[in-house]
């Protein structure tokens, strides 16, 4: 896996300690006074966002026409270790007719978003068709309510398209009679590049959204992993490519939604920071979170300047807007079947 480690440029003797001292001096004096209220679910702490001491060096920028950018070697180190850990994972080798089982917890902060009526915490179990040609299944509950089941089947002749919408009135789930004729997105991530540099280019090319390219590329990393089966080699390359994206820094001392200790890497844009959380010991992926970050001054290449004060912060520093924790991933033969 040494080919996945990005090259590092050495600084003159004594310069490392000088930069380290400067960075530590720049950390806010009131770090201990940050948001401390713990969410009632999963022991998730709305932690501060200070990136622990790391050397800053010049590395190649992410986009095709970008110049050199400052990047956090601490984040590079974390993602490199995560890349190695991913490569060492056993391959589940699912068949096309099988299902990816993902058990998770998630939290959505109540707010003005019209797509989120109430917010809160939930438990989720998903059976996702590997080839997208079989009806998947979602079983979940929010805020302690009774668990509900929903078929996942797009373009079905039986009218199940859009069944994932929790506000719709869906027919009772009968596991013996799943919908047929499904043409959904398969749970297996396929057609991916086989080198780090090619994967980095893929992240930019397949990023669709209104964010600047560097921001959208990092978002695509999370979108590609979330409730997909990514083979170990591909997952390793995704993390190695993420290590080459500009503006990615480390948040240490993170607790995920399941109460597990971790270390996060993330990127901030317009006062919102998206993070991937890794186990602090094994560097296995634990989950994601989105938090308010009022301290970042990084501006992605190509971002249009906005008038000072024009953007309204979505909350106080460290407020958790969204979080998820992956608890289990396995392969089953049928939707609704409990994995061993």
C-alpha positions as CSV (number, residue, x, y, z in Angstrom):
1,X,0.0,0.0,0.0
2,X,3.0,2.3,-0.1
3,X,1.9,3.5,-3.5
4,X,-1.1,5.1,-1.8
5,X,1.0,7.5,0.4
6,X,1.1,11.0,-1.1
7,X,4.7,12.4,-1.4
8,X,5.8,14.7,1.5
9,X,8.0,17.7,1.2
10,X,10.5,18.2,4.1
11,X,10.9,21.6,5.7
12,X,14.3,23.1,6.7
13,X,15.7,22.1,10.1
14,X,13.9,23.8,12.9
15,X,11.0,25.0,10.7
16,X,8.6,22.2,11.9
17,X,8.7,23.3,15.5
18,X,8.3,26.9,14.5
19,X,5.2,26.2,12.5
20,X,3.8,24.0,15.2
21,X,4.3,26.7,17.9
22,X,2.6,29.2,15.6
23,X,-0.4,27.0,14.9
24,X,-0.9,26.2,18.6
25,X,-0.7,29.9,19.4
26,X,-3.5,30.6,16.9
27,X,-6.0,28.2,18.5
28,X,-8.8,30.0,20.3
29,X,-8.1,30.8,23.9
30,X,-11.6,29.9,24.8
31,X,-11.5,26.3,23.4
32,X,-12.7,24.9,26.8
33,X,-15.8,27.1,26.6
34,X,-17.2,25.7,23.4
35,X,-20.5,24.0,23.1
36,X,-20.7,21.2,25.7
37,X,-24.3,20.2,25.7
38,X,-24.5,16.5,24.9
39,X,-27.3,15.2,22.6
40,X,-29.6,12.8,24.3
41,X,-29.0,10.1,21.7
42,X,-25.9,7.9,21.5
43,X,-23.8,10.2,23.7
44,X,-22.8,12.4,20.7
45,X,-20.9,15.4,21.9
46,X,-21.1,18.6,19.9
47,X,-17.3,18.9,20.1
48,X,-15.1,21.8,19.0
49,X,-13.5,21.9,15.7
50,X,-9.9,22.8,16.4
51,X,-7.6,20.8,14.2
52,X,-4.8,19.3,16.4
53,X,-1.3,20.4,15.7
54,X,-0.2,19.5,12.2
55,X,2.5,20.7,9.8
56,X,1.2,22.7,6.9
57,X,2.9,22.2,3.5
58,X,2.4,22.9,-0.2
59,X,0.9,20.1,-2.2
60,X,-0.7,19.9,-5.7
61,X,-4.3,21.3,-5.8
62,X,-7.3,19.2,-6.4
63,X,-8.9,20.7,-9.6
64,X,-7.3,20.5,-13.0
65,X,-6.5,24.2,-13.2
66,X,-5.8,25.0,-9.5
67,X,-2.5,26.2,-8.2
68,X,-0.7,25.0,-5.0
69,X,-2.8,25.1,-1.9
70,X,-2.1,24.7,1.9
71,X,-3.2,21.3,3.2
72,X,-3.1,19.7,6.7
73,X,-0.6,16.9,6.8
74,X,-2.6,15.6,9.8
75,X,-5.6,14.9,7.6
76,X,-3.3,13.3,5.0
77,X,-1.9,11.0,7.6
78,X,-5.3,10.0,8.9
79,X,-6.7,9.3,5.4
80,X,-3.6,7.3,4.5
81,X,-4.0,5.1,7.5
82,X,-7.7,4.7,6.7
83,X,-6.7,3.7,3.2
84,X,-4.4,1.0,4.5
85,X,-7.1,-0.2,6.9
86,X,-9.7,-0.4,4.1
87,X,-7.3,-2.4,1.9
88,X,-6.9,-5.0,4.7
89,X,-10.7,-5.5,5.1
90,X,-12.1,-8.9,3.9
91,X,-14.1,-8.8,0.7
92,X,-17.8,-9.8,1.2
93,X,-18.0,-10.8,-2.5
94,X,-21.8,-10.4,-2.8
95,X,-23.7,-12.0,-5.6
96,X,-25.9,-9.8,-7.9
97,X,-29.1,-11.4,-6.5
98,X,-28.1,-10.8,-2.9
99,X,-28.7,-7.8,-0.5
100,X,-26.4,-5.5,1.3
101,X,-27.5,-5.3,5.0
102,X,-26.6,-2.0,6.7
103,X,-27.6,-1.3,10.3
104,X,-27.1,2.3,11.5
105,X,-28.2,5.1,13.7
106,X,-28.8,8.7,12.5
107,X,-29.6,12.1,13.8
108,X,-31.1,15.1,12.1
109,X,-31.3,18.4,13.9
110,X,-34.8,19.9,13.8
111,X,-34.7,23.1,11.8
112,X,-36.3,25.1,9.0
113,X,-35.4,22.5,6.3
114,X,-38.7,21.7,4.6
115,X,-37.5,18.2,3.9
116,X,-37.0,17.5,7.6
117,X,-40.4,17.8,9.3
118,X,-39.3,16.9,12.9
119,X,-35.7,15.8,13.0
120,X,-34.4,13.8,15.9
121,X,-32.7,10.4,16.2
122,X,-33.5,7.2,14.6
123,X,-32.5,3.5,14.1
124,X,-32.3,2.1,10.6
125,X,-31.9,-1.3,9.0
126,X,-31.6,-1.4,5.3
127,X,-31.5,-4.4,2.8
128,X,-30.3,-3.0,-0.5
129,X,-30.3,-4.9,-3.7
130,X,-26.8,-5.6,-5.0
131,X,-27.8,-5.3,-8.7
132,X,-30.8,-3.0,-8.2
133,X,-33.2,-5.4,-9.8
134,X,-34.8,-6.7,-6.6
135,X,-37.0,-4.8,-4.1
136,X,-35.0,-3.5,-1.2
137,X,-36.3,-2.9,2.3
138,X,-36.0,-0.2,5.0
139,X,-37.0,-0.7,8.6
140,X,-36.6,2.2,10.9
141,X,-37.9,4.2,13.8
142,X,-37.4,7.8,14.9
143,X,-37.6,9.3,18.4
144,X,-38.6,6.0,20.0
145,X,-41.6,5.4,17.7
146,X,-42.7,2.1,16.5
147,X,-40.6,0.6,13.7
148,X,-42.0,1.0,10.2
149,X,-41.1,-0.9,7.0
150,X,-40.9,0.4,3.5
151,X,-40.1,-1.3,0.2
152,X,-37.4,0.2,-2.0
153,X,-38.3,-0.3,-5.7
154,X,-38.0,2.3,-8.4
155,X,-39.7,2.0,-11.8
156,X,-41.8,-0.9,-10.7
157,X,-45.0,-1.9,-12.6
158,X,-46.6,-2.3,-9.2
159,X,-46.3,1.4,-8.4
160,X,-43.7,1.3,-5.7
161,X,-41.5,4.1,-7.1
162,X,-40.9,6.7,-4.4
163,X,-41.6,4.3,-1.6
164,X,-38.6,5.5,0.3
165,X,-40.4,8.7,1.0
166,X,-41.3,8.5,4.7
167,X,-44.3,10.9,4.4
168,X,-46.1,8.7,1.8
169,X,-48.7,6.1,2.6
170,X,-47.1,2.9,1.6
171,X,-48.8,-0.5,1.4
172,X,-48.1,-3.0,4.2
173,X,-44.9,-4.8,3.7
174,X,-45.4,-8.5,2.9
175,X,-42.0,-10.2,2.7
176,X,-43.5,-13.1,0.9
177,X,-44.6,-10.8,-2.0
178,X,-42.1,-8.1,-2.7
179,X,-42.6,-5.7,-5.6
180,X,-41.3,-6.9,-8.9
181,X,-39.8,-5.1,-12.0
182,X,-37.4,-3.0,-9.9
183,X,-34.7,-0.9,-11.6
184,X,-33.1,0.9,-8.7
185,X,-29.5,1.9,-8.2
186,X,-27.4,-1.2,-7.2
187,X,-25.8,-1.3,-3.8
188,X,-22.5,-2.4,-5.3
189,X,-20.2,0.5,-6.4
190,X,-18.8,-0.5,-9.7
191,X,-16.7,0.9,-12.6
192,X,-14.2,2.7,-10.3
193,X,-10.7,3.7,-11.2
194,X,-7.7,1.6,-10.2
195,X,-5.2,4.2,-9.2
196,X,-5.1,7.1,-6.7
197,X,-4.7,9.8,-9.2
198,X,-7.4,8.4,-11.5
199,X,-9.7,8.2,-8.4
200,X,-9.0,11.8,-7.6
201,X,-10.0,12.8,-11.1
202,X,-13.1,10.6,-10.9
203,X,-14.2,12.5,-7.8
204,X,-14.2,15.8,-9.6
205,X,-15.7,14.4,-12.8
206,X,-18.6,12.7,-11.0
207,X,-19.4,15.4,-8.6
208,X,-22.8,17.0,-9.3
209,X,-23.9,20.0,-7.3
210,X,-23.7,23.7,-6.8
211,X,-20.7,23.7,-4.5
212,X,-17.2,24.7,-5.7
213,X,-15.4,21.7,-7.3
214,X,-13.1,21.0,-4.3
215,X,-16.1,21.0,-1.9
216,X,-18.2,18.8,-4.2
217,X,-15.4,16.3,-4.6
218,X,-15.1,15.7,-0.9
219,X,-18.9,15.5,-0.6
220,X,-18.8,12.8,-3.3
221,X,-16.5,10.7,-1.2
222,X,-19.2,10.4,1.5
223,X,-22.0,10.0,-1.1
224,X,-20.1,7.1,-2.7
225,X,-19.6,5.2,0.5
226,X,-23.0,5.8,2.2
227,X,-25.1,2.6,2.1
228,X,-23.1,1.2,-0.7
229,X,-20.8,-1.8,-0.8
230,X,-17.4,-0.6,-1.8
231,X,-14.8,-3.3,-2.3
232,X,-11.7,-3.0,-0.2
233,X,-9.3,-1.9,-3.0
234,X,-11.8,0.7,-4.2
235,X,-12.5,2.0,-0.7
236,X,-8.7,2.2,-0.1
237,X,-8.3,4.3,-3.2
238,X,-11.2,6.6,-2.3
239,X,-9.6,7.5,1.0
240,X,-6.2,7.9,-0.6
241,X,-7.7,10.3,-3.2
242,X,-9.5,12.2,-0.4
243,X,-6.1,12.8,1.2
244,X,-5.2,14.8,-1.9
245,X,-8.2,17.2,-1.8
246,X,-7.6,20.8,-0.6
247,X,-9.1,22.2,2.6
248,X,-9.4,18.8,4.4
249,X,-8.3,19.0,8.1
250,X,-8.5,16.9,11.3
251,X,-10.9,17.1,14.3
252,X,-9.6,15.0,17.1
253,X,-11.4,13.6,20.2
254,X,-14.7,13.0,18.3
255,X,-17.4,10.7,19.6
256,X,-19.8,9.2,17.1
257,X,-23.5,8.7,17.4
258,X,-23.0,5.2,18.9
259,X,-20.6,6.6,21.6
260,X,-17.4,5.3,19.9
261,X,-14.2,7.3,20.2
262,X,-12.9,8.5,16.8
263,X,-10.9,11.0,14.8
264,X,-12.6,12.9,12.0
265,X,-11.4,14.5,8.7
266,X,-13.6,17.1,7.1
267,X,-13.9,20.2,5.0
268,X,-15.7,23.4,5.8
269,X,-17.7,25.6,3.3
270,X,-20.1,28.4,4.2
271,X,-19.8,27.6,7.9
272,X,-20.9,24.0,7.5
273,X,-18.3,21.2,8.0
274,X,-18.8,17.7,6.6
275,X,-16.8,15.0,8.3
276,X,-15.9,11.3,8.0
277,X,-15.3,9.7,11.4
278,X,-12.7,6.9,11.8
279,X,-11.9,4.7,14.7
280,X,-9.0,6.3,16.5
281,X,-7.2,3.0,16.9
282,X,-8.0,0.9,13.8
283,X,-8.9,3.7,11.4
284,X,-12.0,1.8,10.2
285,X,-14.8,4.1,9.1
286,X,-17.4,4.7,11.8
287,X,-19.8,7.2,10.3
288,X,-20.3,10.8,9.3
289,X,-21.4,14.1,10.8
290,X,-22.2,17.6,9.7
291,X,-21.4,20.4,12.2
292,X,-21.4,24.2,12.3
293,X,-17.9,25.6,11.9
294,X,-17.5,29.4,12.3
295,X,-13.7,29.3,12.6
296,X,-12.6,28.1,9.2
297,X,-11.1,30.7,6.9
298,X,-10.4,28.3,4.0
299,X,-11.9,29.3,0.6
300,X,-12.0,26.7,-2.2
301,X,-10.7,27.6,-5.6
302,X,-13.4,29.0,-7.9
303,X,-15.7,30.1,-5.0
304,X,-17.3,33.4,-5.6
305,X,-16.8,36.0,-2.9
306,X,-19.8,36.8,-0.8
307,X,-20.5,40.1,1.1
308,X,-19.3,40.0,4.7
309,X,-22.1,38.9,7.0
310,X,-24.4,37.8,4.1
311,X,-24.5,34.1,5.2
312,X,-26.4,33.3,8.3
313,X,-24.8,30.7,10.5
314,X,-27.0,27.6,10.9
315,X,-26.2,27.4,14.7
316,X,-23.5,28.0,17.3
317,X,-20.0,26.7,16.9
318,X,-19.9,22.9,17.1
319,X,-23.7,22.4,16.7
320,X,-24.4,19.0,15.1
321,X,-26.7,19.3,12.2
322,X,-26.6,15.6,11.0
323,X,-24.8,12.5,12.2
324,X,-24.8,8.8,11.3
325,X,-23.0,5.8,12.7
326,X,-22.7,2.5,10.8
327,X,-23.1,-0.4,13.2
328,X,-23.1,-3.4,11.0
329,X,-22.6,-4.4,7.3
330,X,-23.3,-7.9,5.9
331,X,-24.7,-9.7,3.0
332,X,-28.1,-11.6,3.0
333,X,-30.0,-13.7,0.5
334,X,-33.4,-12.1,1.1
335,X,-34.7,-8.7,2.1
336,X,-35.7,-8.8,5.7
337,X,-33.4,-11.7,6.5
338,X,-31.3,-11.1,9.7
339,X,-27.5,-11.6,9.0
340,X,-25.6,-14.2,11.0
